[in-house]
Amino acid sequence: MATPGGTDRASHSLDKSITLPPDEIFRNLENAKRFAIDIGGSLTKLAYYSTVQHKVAKVRSFDHTAKGDGEPLYEISVQEEITARLHFIKFENTYIETCLDFIKDHLVNTETKVIKATGGGAHKFKDLIEKKLKLKVDKEDEMTCLIKGCNFVLRNIPHEAFVYAKHADSEFRFQNTHPDIFPYLLVNIGSGVSIVKVESEDKYERIGGSSIGGGTFWGLGALLTKTKRFDELLQLASKGQHTNVDMLVKDIYGGAYGSLGLTGDLIASSFGKSATADKEFSKEDMAKSLLHMISNDIGQLACLYARLHNLTRVYFGGFFIRGHPVTMHTITYSINFFTKVIAVGLTGCALRVFYCFCLDPNQYSWGENYAGSSGLMSVSPDLNPMQRARSGTFDMLEMDRLERQLVNLPLLQDPSSYIPDTVDLTEDALAREYWLYCFEEALDGVVKRAVASQRDQPEAAERAEKFRQKYRHKLQTLRHQPFAYGSLTVRSLLDTREHCLNEFNFPDPYSKIKQRENDMALKYYQKVVKSLEELSWDQRQFALVRGLLAGNVFDWGAKADSLSPATSSNSSGGIPRQYNIQLMMFGCHVFCFACGHVVFQVVLASNSGPALNDVTNSELQIVTERIAAMDPVIQAAVKEDRLTLVQSGSSSPCLDLSRLDKVLATVVRERSTDLVVIEGMGRAIHTNYYAMLSCESLKLAVIKNSWLAERLGGKIFSVVFKYEVPSKTQGQY
């Protein structure tokens, strides 16, 4: 393995079974600022806080007084920006020395002098860590780290908690974040089990535990099967039949024991048949029996403590359950058998190290970087052999710090039940296959557009090809493992694509197209406004709706099933696409003009960052400034603060109303907003179609996809115009 400097460091390479290059596992290590490590009895969870330098497309308005006819509306520049990223890597303690060696050799220009450590291994491996890394180990209290980290994840990281149901249409039901998380029971399954009652941010108590945990399964499994690898042991269990080893109720009574409510297939005695049967048992069957024994014990213990303390939410954490369907199914079955509490798993691979970074949720929000995460793993080779071969025994999670705090829209009727996405593709197999096919078919077009946006850079084609390979691999992974990154939706597929584009420095492939079309749209503005002013009241209302819908039609171009906007300036009957921004501002003008002397306020929210050819807040600010200069109605509205432009906090064609810029939420609350208009297929159809608001709302879009139109019972270019008024009595629409 060659280092960036060209020196051969084969002696420090990782185990040969790891197929992923180490520099892809330990990404951005040269920019690492702080480290934290959580060492349990069997597994090590390493986390580090690094800075990531990436390109960002910026727009800046020209001096309009000096602007000639041939000059564009605004200047586009690509700048380097530095943001924070958290990296989490899980590996078996077997590899701790080789991993520490690799980290030591790649700590380039780091200012780190101390490494935070927690877990039992922080004491056991303290000398080894300090010797290898030449860093001072600062030990943190294990329980404090666990609870603080768990609270942070539950409140701030979407889709890190889930309910698992093996035989449901979707095995995983991922949970959204919500500020009201207390009280709950945390069952942390590591080598042993700790059970903690959490009542508030600072009030928690370890109320029980067990020495029978993941380490027990691994240890006894190794003795029974001679299999030393944890993942291999779980693979054996996934293929086994525990009924060959376990004694069931029907083996004793010949059937069910009805008077006690015991079904015939219930386990009466784990490993009971092995005492009397004169035969050899397979490794698979013994592993499965052992897994059931330990998981049932943990599940029953959790139920008893939940009942004792009157708790209805139980969270299970620890690598014993992460991405292991067999384990989760057994624990869930046990929970359902003994009680009706909600059993929720946590996918976060390093809860305890979150706290070590002193994250401040009141200042920043965080989001998973899909381009760098390996996803929720499964040990079943039938589910995802490609993903297992790719990641070996390493599991990776990356989280980017967002430069703003994201909060709920104050107008959500019930934030705890709000689900942004209309269709969960993990549940709908036909829809999943269709959309995965669409995104893969559109990939060539996205690559061409990315290269075309950077024609002056010779290496752009090479970077675009790397993007293609990475995103295609993500799509292939999701075919085998739909739950890899949480709920699979059209929104998550779009977000993953944007993350992969940014990974290879394509921050805004459509920036020049938007610049050209925005500039052209302004040339028609005054002419169309004049014609609007000549209309009657009713005609203006119709023009407003028509303008919004027309802008939505031309947004994606002529090809009905395309997932990339057309690059031509003409589409659909020769009507220019550049009317998109123009018509949106016409809508504002018509609304402002139509209201006459009525006091009103308009808050226009747009994307914080680029996605496809959606207008960004910075672009809209410049366009609005130019329109205000030639339209007295808009000028007066801006001057009197009746027309306010605010960024949404989103960088997606879709919209999650539970993760909006705090400034937008504040403006909405302070101005007592009584009507919300959500426009576009991504924002009003793929997301928020069923969103319930506490005020009047209007969701409108043109269905530009023939398959989706058929699904909704319409035809291509059908119009969705959904006006809803909340019921004051029942809270329903």
N, C-alpha and C positions, 0 to 999 in steps of 0.2 A: 504494500500500500504506500503510495507516494503522498507526501504532505504537500501543501501549497508551495513550499520552498524547494521541493524536488528531492528532499532527503528521504531515503528509504527507511521506513520504520516498521519493517515486517515483524520485528520482535514484539511490537506493541499492537499488532492487529488483533481484531476481535476473533472470537471462536469461529471456526470454519463453517459451522452450521448457520451462521448469520449471513443470509444472502444479500441483504441490503448494505451498500457501502457505508462505513461508519460516518463519513462526512455528510451523509444524507440522514443519518439518525441524529447526530449531534449538530444540528444546523445552527448557523450564526454563532458558533461557539467563540469565535475570535472577538465578538462584540459583547460577550457576557460580562455583566456588571456585578451580579449577585447570584449566589448559589444556595440551594437548600437541598437536603437529602433526608429521606425517610427510610430507615433501614429496619425492616421487620425481621421476623425469625426466618423467613424464606425468601422474601422478595425485597428488592431495593427500588425506591421511587426517587429519581433524581429530577430536580427542577432548577431551571436557571432563568434569570431575567436578563434579556439581551436587548440591544437596539437593532433595528432593521432599517437599512437605508433603501428607499425605493423611489421610483419616479412618480411624480404627480403632475397632472396637466393643470395649468393655471391660466386664467384669462384676465386681461387687463384692458380697460377701456382706453382708446386713443383720445387725443385731444380733439373733440368734435369740431372746434372752430377751425382747426387746420386740416380737417379730413377732406381729402379729395374724393371725387366720384369713384375712382378706381381702387381706393383703399378699403380693406375689410372693416367690419363693424368694431371688432376688438382684436387684440393681439393674443395669440396662444403661445405659451412657453411651457416647456417641460422642466421641472425643477426637482432637485433631490430633497427628499424629506425624511426625517428620522422619526420613527415611532417605536414604542415599546412592545415587546412580545414576551410571553411566557412559554417556556418549553417544558414539557413533562415527558419523561421517559421511564418506562418500567422494565426491569430485567431481573433475572434470578440472581440470588446472592453468589451463585457459582461464578458469575462473570465480573464480580465487583473489582477484582484487581486489574483485569485487562481493561475494563471501562475507565477506571481511575487513571491508568497509564495513558490511555488515549486522550482523556481530558487534560491531563498534565501537559502533554506534548502540544496541545492546541490552545492553551491559555495564552493567546497572543495579545499584548497590549492591554491586559485586563488590570483594573484597579482593585480587584478583589483581594482582600487580606484575610477575610473571615468567611467561613462557610457555616450556615445555619444547619443544624442537624436535630432530628427527632427520631423517636422509635427506640426500641431496645438496642438495636445495632449501633445507635449513636454512641453508646458506651463501649460496646464490644469492639467496634471498628474504629474508635477514635484515633488510636495511635497510627493505624494503617492509613487513614485519610490524611492526617497531618503529615505523615512521612511522604506519601505519594504526591499530594498536591501542594505541599509547603504552605498550607493555609491553617489558620487557627480554627478549631471546631468550637462553635458556640451552640451549646445544647439548649433546646427549647422543650418545655413541658409537653409531653405527648398528648395528654387529654385536652389541654387548652388548644393545641394546634388542631386536633381532630374536630372539636366542636366549632371553633371559629371558622375553620375551612369549610365545614359542612354548611354552616349558616350562609357563608358567602356564596357557595355554589347554588344552594336552593333559591336564593334571592336574586342572583345576577346572571346565571348561566342557563339559557334555555336548553331543554332536552337533555339535561344531565341526570334527571330522575325519570323513572319509568315504572309502569306496572307490567308484569310479564304474565301472559296467558298462553300456554303452549298450543292449545287447540283452537284458539280464536283465529279469525280471518287475518288479523295482524297480531303476531306474538307480542310485540312491544307497543305499549301505549305511552308515549313520551309526555312528560308534564311540562307546562310552561312555568315561568318564574312568577312568583307572587310575593308581595311584601309580608303577608300574614302566614307565617310558617310554624308558629308555636301554638301549643306544645307538641312534641313528637318524641318517639322512642327511636334511638339510633342503635342498631345492632351491627357492630363492626366486626367482621369476620376476617381475621388474619390467621396466624398460626393457632391462636386461641380465639375466644369470643369475649368481647366487652359489650355490655348493655348499659346505655346511658339515657337517662331521662333529661330532656332539654326543655326548659320552661321559658327561657328568654335568652337574650344575647349573652348575658353574663351569669345566668342561673342554670346550672346543670349539675347532675349528680350521677356517678357510676353506681347503679343500683344492683348490678349482678354481672355474671359472666360464666364462662365455662372453659375448661381446659381442652374440651373436644371441639376442634375447629379445623381450619384448612390444613394446618400442619399435621393434625391427626390423620386426615384423609391421605395426605401425601406419604406420611411415615408408614402407616399400616398398609397402604397400597403398595409401597415399595417392598415391604416384607412379603406380601401375598403374591405379587406379580413379578417381582424382580425388575420392575420398571422404575427408573430413577427420575425421569423427567415428569414434571407436573402436568404439562400439556398432553403428553403421551398417555398418562394415566387417565385423564379425562376423555381422551379419544377412545380408550378401551371401554370406559364406562358408557359412552354414547352408543356403543355397539352391543352391549351386554343385555342379558335378560335376568333381572334380579330374582324372578320367581323360581329359577333353577336352584337358587341358593337359600332364599328366604322361605321361612315357613309361614303360610298364609292362614287366615281364619278358616277357610274352607278345607285346608289340609288337616285341621283339627276336628272341625264339626261336620265336615262333608258339605258345607254350604255356608250361608250367612248365619249370624247369631242375631236374629231379628229382635229379640226382647231387649238386647243391649244396643241396638242400632249399629251393629258391626256388619259391614258387607263382606262377602266371601273373599274378595281379592285384597282385603286389608292385610298388611304385614302384622303377623302375630309375634314372630320372633326373627329378628335379623340374624342371618347365617344359621337359622335353626335346622335346615336340612343337612348342613355339612356335618352335624354331629352323628347322624345315623346312616346317611347314604354312603354306600361303599363304592365310590367312584371319584374320579378326578373332576374338579370344576375348572372351567375355562377362566383365563385371566379376565376376559371381558365381563363374565357374569359376577365374579368376585368384586371387581372394581365397581360395577353397578350397585351391587348389594351394599358395599361399603359407603358409596355416595349417598344412597337412600338413608342408611342408618344415621349418618352424621347430619345430613340436611334435615331430616325429620326431627332429630333431637334439637337442632338449632331453632327450627320453626316452632316447635311446641314450647320451647323455653321462651321465645319472643312473645308468643301468645299469652302465656301465663303472666309475664311481667306487664304486658299491655293491659290485661284485665285487672291486675292488681292495682295499677296506677291510673285506670280509667282513660287510657289513651287510644285514639282511633287511627292514628297514623304511625306506621312503623317503617323506618327506612333501613335498608340493608346496604352496608358498604363493605369495601375490602375486595381484594383481587379474587377471592374465592368465588364471587358471583359475577365479576365483570366479564360480560360476553360469553358466559358459560350457560347455555340454555338448559342443559340437563340439571345443573345445580339450582338454577332459578326456578325451574318447573317444580322440583321437589320441595323447595322451601315454600313456594306459592301454594302448592297443594296442601301442605301441612297447615299453613296459615288459614286457608279456606276451610279446612276440616275442623279446626278447633275454635275458630272465632270469625267474626265478620270485619275485622279491622282491615285497613287498606295497607297492603304490603307493597312497598316501593323500593326498587333497586336504585343504586347510584352508580353512574358510569364513570364518574371522575376517578382517574387512576391515582391521584395523589392528594387526597383531601387534606392530609396533615401538613403538606408543604405550602398550601395556599397562604396560610396564616403567617408563615415565615417572611413573606414579602411585604407585610403590613399594607395590604391593598385597601384603598379608600373608596368604597362604593358610592360615597357622597360627592366624589369629584369626577370619577371616570366610570364608564361602563366597559365591559369586555365582551368579545365575541370570538367564537371558534374560527380559526383559519383552516378552512377545509383543504386548502392546497397542501398543507404540511402535516395534517393529522392522518393517522393510519386508520382511524375509525374504530367503532365497537367491534371487538373480535369475537369469533366463535371457534371453538375447538373442533367442531364437526367438519371433517374433511369433505363431506358431501355438500355442505352448505357453501363453503368458499375455499377450495384448495389453492386458488391463485393468491388470495390475500394472505394465507398462512405462509406460503412459500416466500412471499415478498417480505414479510416482516419477521419471520423467524420467531424468536422468543422476545422480541422487542415490541413494545406498544407505545405509540407516540401521540401526544396531544399538544396542539399549539393554540395559543389564545392571543389575540391582538388587543391592545388597549385602544379604545376609541377616544377621540379627543373631546368628547362631550358626554354628559350624563343622559342616559335614555330612560324614560319613564312611561307610565301608562297615559293614554289619552284620557283626560278627566271625564269625558263624555261617554266612556264605555259603561254600559248599564251594569254589567257584572264582570269586573276584570278577572275574577278567579275562574270563570267558565269560558272566557273569550279564547277562541281558537282562530288564528289569522287565516289559515289555509282552508279553502273550500273542499279540497279532496286530498286525503292522505294516500299517497301512492303505495305505501306499504300494505294497505288494506285492499286496494283496487288493482288487481293484477292486470286487467286489460288496459286500464289507464296508464299504469306503470310502464308496460311494454311499449305502448304507443309513444309516450313522452320520451322515454329513453331512446327510442328509435329516432324521433324527431331531432333531439339534441345531437345525436351522433351524425345524422344526415346533414345537419346545419354546420358541422364542424369545419368542413372545407371552406365554406363561405366566411366563417369567423377568422380562420387563419389568413385567408386572402385579404380581408379587410384590415387585419392587424399589420400585415406586411405593408399594405398600401399606405397606411397611416404614418409609416416611418421609412419612406423610400430613400431618404438621405442617409440611412444607417445600414451599411453593408451586412451587419450581423443580424438584422431583423428577421430574415428568413430562417436562420438557424434557431433563434429564440422562439419564433412562431411554431417551428416544428417540435420543439421541446414542449411547448404549451399543448400542442395537439396530442402528443403522446401521454402527457400527464392527465389531461382531462378525459381522454378516451379510456385510460386505465381506471379513472374514478367511475365512469359510466359502466364499465365492465364489472367493477366491484359491486356496484349497486344492483346490477342484474342478479348477482348471486346472493347478495346480502343487503336487501333494501333498507335495513335499519342501521346501517353502518355509521351514519352521522346524525342519528335522531330521526324524526319524522321525515320521510321522503316526499317532497312536494315539488311542484313546478318552481316555487320560490327558492327552495334549497338547490335545485339544479342550476338555476340562474345565478345564485350567489356563489356556488362552487365554480362556475365558469368565470365569473368576475375575479374571484380569488386567484385562480390559475393564470388568468391574463396578467394580473398585477404581479404575480410571482415572477413572470418573465418580462417585466417592464413594458407592458402595454397598458398604460393607465387610462387611456380614453381613445380607443380606435376611431370613434366617430366625431372627434372634436372639430376637425376641419370641415366635415360635412355639415355639422350643426352651425358652424360659423358662416358658411356660405349661404345656407338656407335662411338663417336668421336675418342676415344682411338683405337678402332678396325680399323677404317677407315685409320688411319695413318700407320698401318702395311702393307697396300696394296699400299700405295702411290707411292713409288719409282718404284715398279714393273710396275704399270700402266703407269707412266710417261715415262719409258724407251720404252714401246711399242708405246706410242704416238709419241715419237721422231723419230721413224722409219717410220712414215707415210708421205705420200706426202702432198703438200700444200692443195689440195682439200680435201684430207682425214682428215686432221686436222680440217678444218672448219666443216666438217660433224661431227667429234668427239666432237667438242666443243658444237654444238647444241644438239647432242645426249646425251652428259653428263649432260647438264643443264636440259633437259626434263626428263631424267632417274631419276635424283635426285628429281625432282618434283613428279614423279610417286610414288616413294617409300616413299615419305614424309608422306602420309596418310595411308599407309598399304593396306592390301588386301581387306578389306570390302569397297565396292564401295560407299555406302551411309553413311559411318561413318563420324561423326563430331569430332571424337577423333582419333589421330594417333594410329596405332596398337602398342601393347606393346611387341609383339614378335620380335625377332631379324631377323625373316625371314618372307617374304610375297611375293605374286605374283610370283609364279613359283620358289620359293626357293632362290631368289636373296636377299642378305642382305639389309635391310633398312639403315644400317650405311653408305652406300655409299653417302648419301645426302651431308654432308659437304665435303667429299672426292671429289666428282664429281664437286662440286662448285669450289674448289681450283684447280682441274684439268683444269677446264674452264679457270681460271686465268692463269695457266701455259701455256695452249695451246695458249691463246691470246698473252701472253708475248713472247712466243717462235716463234709463227707464224709471228709476226710483225718484227722479225729480228732487223735490225738497224734503223727502223723507230722510230722517237721520239713520244712517246705517254704517256698518264697517265690514270690510272684506279682508280676510287674512288668506293670502295666497302662499301655500306651502309647496316647496319643490325639493328635489333631491339635494342632499348635502354633497354627494359624490357622484361621479358619472356611472351610468349603466346603460348599455345599448345607446340609443340616440335620445334618451330622455334629457330634458333641459335640467341643468344644475342651478342651484341658487345663485351662484356667482354670475352665470350667464344671464339669468333672468333679471338680475339687478341692472346689468348694462342695457338689456333690451328695454326694460321699463323706463330707465333714465332717458333713452332716446325717444320712446313713445311719448313720455311726459313733455318732452321739449316741443312736440308738434300737436299734442292733443290737450286742450285746456281742461277737459273733463278728468282725464287721468292725472294731469298735473295738480289740479285742485285736490283730488282724492289723496295723492301722495303727500302733498304739503300739509293737509289737515289731518294726516295720520288715519285716514279712513280706508286707505289701501296699504296694507302692510305685507311685506315679503319676508317670509321666515323659512329657514331650512328645516326639513323634516327629520333629519338625523339618519335618513336611509340612503343607501347607495345601491338600490335595486329597483327594477321595474314593478316589483310587488311592494306591499306595505304591511308592516306589522304594527298595529295600533298600540301594542303593549311596549314598544321600544321606539318612542319618539323623542326628539330633542326636547330637553327640559324647558328651553325657552319657548318653543311652540306650545307646549302644554300650559305654561304660565300665561301666555297671551290668550289662549283659548279660555282659560278659567277667568282671567281678569276682565275679559270683554263679554262674558256671559254669552258665548256663542250659542245660537239657537238653530242653526242649519249647517250641516256638514255635507259638502259635495265631494264624492269620491269618483274620479274619472279615469277610465282606461281599463283595458282587459286585465292587466296584471293586478291593479289595485282594487278593482270592483268585482272581478269574476274569479280569478285565481286566488285572490285573498279578499276577505271582508264581505263576501256575498251574503253571508248569514250573520255578520256582525250586528249586535244589538246596541243601539246608542240611546242615550237618555234624552236626546233632542231629535228634531226632524232631520231626516237624511235623504240624500239623493245619490243613488249609485247608477252610473251610466257608462255604457261601453258599446262598441260595435264588435261583434264576434267575427274575427278575421281568420278563424281556423275552422275548416269544414268538419273535422272530427268532433271538435268541442261543440259546434253549433248543433250537430246531430244529437250529441249527448244531452243537450239542453232542450231538445225538441224543436229546433228551428233550422234555419238555413244559413249558409254563409252570408255574412254582412247583415245578419239580423241585429236589431237594436235591443239592448237591455236598458230600460229606463225605470228604475225601481225607486219609487218614492215611499218612504215609510214614516209613520208617526207613532211614537211610543204610547202605549196605553198607560194612563195614570193609575189605573186600578190594579191591573195584573202585571204591569211591566213587560207586556208583550207587544209585538208589532202587529 
